[in-house]
């Protein structure tokens, strides 16, 4: 059995010979490889639907004009691959922060910012504030970033790599770690949340059954509750199954506001025996959004 480390920042924060380090990108080569792969795949993904039909028609007809156009298109695709791959690797290497390290030298404190191919140093006295930005969607964290604001007005955004250990760290633990390191310099550590409310309907909006399960109410009570709490709704006719049966319009509801209402209803149940005439089951688990995966 694997025991979880009691350190909430295990694998993310470490002590080095020079100071204390917070790692955002554990593997530099992997990130450069992902940038290179993206630069190669995007032009090919765009060009393939155009070039493949041309190749098929050219092979069937033997048209010299089509073959010439095909080779020209392939040449352009190769140029686009080289240009985009080079640009993405360069941008990643120049902007992505690999780690930051807090170092003390006498009475002076410095912050070393290491990017993929170079590093820079900022004095702690030159920092105006540090902001931990947490992006939420339906009450769940989708991303986290640390932004260093300097007194000159510059901002250095440090974001963890895809599936980096920092993505799993609790926000409170990260803020506490930064506060301890920046406390002697009187640099404030702030926490800001950004809520993603973009849900293209009808694909990502929820049905009445979804809301009934989320709110722990009968389906028949969903419309009234949604209207009373200002949950946006949209009525449409799904295309799926239209060939086999008469299409039937359905009503879907905005997930972001629906999730907020779930929290309000849960709070009401905790302060009273009933909400809108619907008792809260004593053993009901905490509200969780429906899983549409």
N, C-alpha and C positions, 0 to 999 in steps of 0.2 A: 504494500500500500504506500502511495506517495503522499508525504505530508507537505502541506502548504507552508511556505516560509512565513514566520510571524512578521517579517519586515514587509510593510505595505509597498515599499519601493524596491524590493529585491529585483535585481536584473535591470533596473532603470537608473538608480543613483548609486554611486560608488565613491570611495576615497582613493585618490591617486597620490603620487609623490608630490604633486604640485598643489592639490586642493581637492575640492569636492565637485564631482561631475554628474550632470544630468543628461542621459543619452536619449536622443530622439530617433536616430537612424543607426541601428546596431551593425548593419552590413552595408558598407559603402558600395562594393562591387555589385551587389544585388540591386540596389537602387539605380545605379547607372545602367545595368542590364535591362531593368524594366523600362527605363526611359528610352533606351535604344530599341527595345522590342516594340514599344508603342509607336515610335517614329517609323518603323518598318511596316507595321501592320495597318496603320490608318490609311496610308495612300493605296495599299493593295486592296483593302476592304472597299474603298471608294471606286477603284478602277476595275475590279473584277466583274461587277455586274454589267459594265459597259464592254469590256474587252472580250469576255467569254462568248457572248452572242455573235460578235464580229468574227471571232475565230471559227465558230461553228459555221456561219454562213460562208466565210472565205474558204473553208475546207470543202464544203459541198459544191460551191459554184466555181472554185478555182479562179476567182476574180483577182487580177493583179492589183487593181485599185484598192480592194479591201485588204489584201495582204500588206500593201504599202501603208495603209492607214493603221493596220494592226501593229506593224513594227514601229511606226511613229508613236502610237499610244504607249507601247511598251517602253520606248525610250523616255517618254515624258514621265511614266510611272517610276522608272529607275531614278531619274533626276529628282523627283519629288521625294522618293524614299531617302536618298542620300541627304537632301537638304533638310527634311523634317527630322530625321534621326540625329543629324549633327546639331540642329537647333535645340532639340529636346534634351540631349546629353549636356550641351553647353549651359542651358538654362538651369537644369537640375544641379549641375556642378557649381554654378555660380550663386544660386539662391537657397538651396536646401541646407538647413542647419543640421549638422550631424550630432553635435553635443555642445553644451555650454558648461563652463567650469568656473567655479568661484575660487579665487586665489587671494591670499593675503601676503603682503610683502611689507613688513614693519607695520605702520599704522595705515597704509594704503591698501585698499581692497580693489581687486580688478575682476572683470568678467571676461573670460576668453570665449569667443564665439567661433567654433570650428565648423566650417562648411566642408563640402565633400573634397575639395581640392586646395583650400586655403583657409586661413584663420585670421581673426582680427581681435583686438582687445579694446574693451571699454572700461573706463574707471567706474567704480560703483558710485562715486560722487556725481558722475555724468549721467546717471540714470534718473529719470523723473518718476517713473512708476513701472511696475510689472503687472500685466493683466493676463489672467488665465481665462481664456474664452472657451466656453463649453456649448456645443451646438446640440440641441435636443430635437427629437422628433417623436411625438406621441409619448412623451415622458421618458424616453430612452436616449442615452447619449450616443450621438452618431460620430462626433469628432471632438477633439480637444486640441488647443494650441496655447502656447505661451508667447506673449508679445512683449518685447523689451522696448520701452519708450525712453528715448534719450532727451536731454534738456535742449538739444539742438533741433528737436522736432522730428528726428528720424525714428522709425519703428522697425524692429527686426522680429519677424514672425517665425516662430519655431514650431513645426508641426511634426508629429511622429510619422514614421513610415508605415506603410500598409502592414497591419498585424504586428506592429512593434509592441514590445512589452508595455510601453507607456500608455497604449490605448486601453489597457485593462486596469490602470491605476485609478484608485478613487480620487475624485477631485479634491476632497478635503485633505487627503494625505499629501497631494502635490502642493497645495497652497501652504500647508503647514511647513513642508520642507523648504519652500522658497522663503517663507517668512522668517524662519530661523536663520537662514544664510544672509538675508538682507536686513534683518533687524538691527544690527549694529550700525548700518549705514543710513537708517531712517528712510529707506526706500519703501513705499507702500506697495503691498501686493493686493491687487483687486481681483474680484471674481465677477465675470459677466456671462450671462447666458443668452443665446440666440436661438429662438424657437423657429423651426422650419414648419411653415404653414402651407406649403405648396403641395397640393394633392390634385393632380389632374383627374377630373371626373370624366366618365363614371368608373374608370378602371380601379382607382385607389380609394374611392368613397365606399362607405359601409352601408349594408342593407339594414332593414329593420330588425332582422334576426341577429345580425352582428351587435346592434345596439342593445337589444334585449339581453343578450348574453353579457355584454360589458356592464350594463347598468343594473343587472339582476332584477329585471321587471318583465311582465308579460309583453309579448309582441304588440298586443292591442293598446298598450299604454305608451308606446314609443312616439307616435305622432304628436300626442298632446305634450309629452315631456320635451320633445325636440322643439316644438313651437314655443313653449313657455321659457325655454332656456336659450333661444336664439340660435339654434343649430341650423345651419343652411342645408337645404335639401334640393334635390334635382330629380326630376322624373324623366325617364327615357325608356326606350324600347330596345332591349338587347338583341343583337343580331344572331347570337348563338342559338341554334335550334329553330330559327325562323323557317327553315326549309321543311321541317318536319311537323310543325304545329303553328297555330295562329299566334303571332307575336303578342306578348302581353307586357304592358308598361309596368315598370317597377320604380320605386322611390329609393334613392340612395342619399346618405347624409355625410356631411363634412367630418372627416375623422379627427381633425385637430380640435375643433370646438367640442365634439362628442367626448373626446378624452378628458378635456377640462371639466365638462359636466359630470363625468364619472367620478372625478375627485370630489366635486361639490356634493354629489349624492352620497358618497361614502362618508363624508364629514357629517352630513345630516343624520345618517343612520347611527353614527357613533354618539350623537347627542340626543337622539330620541328613538323610541321603539319602532316608529314607522316613518316612511317617506312616501308621500303621495298615495297613501293607502296600501303600500306594499311593504310588508315586514322584511327585515334583513335577516337572512338565515344566520344563526349563531356560528356555524362552522364554515361560512363562506370564505374562500381564500381572497386575498387582495385583488382588486380589479386589474385585469390584464387585457390589453387590446387583442382583438382576434388575430390569428395568424393566417395570412393569406398566401403564404409561400407555396 
